């Protein structure tokens, strides 16, 4: 084992499986780079999971029936059961894959981007879409360009529903002049504030409104649009607000559905977007307060390659700043569960109802509290109540797996990143159970 191999697995990956640090130590950078090979088949087990259009089509049928008072009693319970079962299946598949994948750096990137372009299960409609959204909009596109990834995410049914663009209608469109519904600015505002340029670009309310008008027409197919289009992202010109737009000083012709995509492409190429993505990537992988020099390297890479993500990841991997220093990122509950599952086996970690384990830590997958996603800083996760929950969890896990060797776990899970002090404390434990608890609760293991 080597220190650099341990950093590759624990900082860039999802935590070590037994023997993984040894495998990465031969050439840590190449171990990471190989996971960016587009010819490598990283097959997510989604055969039993339904697509977003199938899920949303069923939801539309249910709500249509409910409006006509045909969805009472058994039908209503059946729909809720379908939503619950679909969500559990998505959470299970996602967690099992993370705990077992041999490309953990790739999977960490999937999770990073899914959090950046958050869609949360805050309604029955989005609850059935969130898993499919990650599988369809995020997972297949993290090795392309940022602009492509952004377009796939923002125009996916999940995002259109989550931020209400599917019901946004241009006031002066054909449909807008006939119906008492109008413009919704949620998606435009979040794309500007969270996904691309951020307020540092100096956009104004008029820019938000202009972008929101350009996004009208992009919706999700329903029964009136044809049975074969239900649940799919479609463009309906009769919903689109006609006219030219000006956004951040740039003028855009009235080109219907392509107008908003032209705006988005320019937003994705902005230096403000490059700065935003560079900082978030450095913060996620290295430190809550990442080195300025690393952020600048990532920003330069983003701008030079027009947001080529593979180049961005290579810049991160080859930057000296990404490898130095102690583990400085406090694991989120999801990261703690996955890294422990990779080390001792997920079945040992998720005893009973897996959802209740996540719920006890207040981080159920697909339920981020806002469009900003789950927080990525230690302050959000290391309060006294959260620490106590980790202590209770670790003690319970240790009691259930007292036959395991706590010191060996640390060496397998952390390699050279396990400090002498932590190894000594575990070795001096009075019981095997206490040794395991000390290993899991050690700063070495709680950080990455």
Secondary structure, DSSP 8 states (H G I E B T S, - for coil): --HHHHHIIIIISS---TTHHHHHHTSHHHHHHGGG-TTS------TTS--HHHHHHHHHHHHHHHHTT---THHHHHHHHHHHHHHHHHHHHHHHHHHH-S-HHHHHHHHHHHHHT-----SHHHHTTHHHHIIIIIGGGTTSBHHHHHHHHHTSHHHHHHTTGGG---TTSTTTTTSS-----HHHHHIIIIISS-GGG---HHHHHHHHHHHTTEEE--GGG-GGGTTSEEE-GGGS--S-EEETTEEE---THHHHHHHHHHHHTSHHHHHHHHHHHHHHHT-TT--HHHHHHHHHHHHHTTSBHHHHHHHHHH-GGGT-SS---B--HHHHHHHHHHHH-HHHHS-S-HHHHHHHTT--TT--SSTT-S--SGGGT-SHHHHHHHHHHHHHHHHHTTTS-HHHHHHHHHGGGS-HHHHHHHHT-SSHHHHHHHHHHSHHHHB-
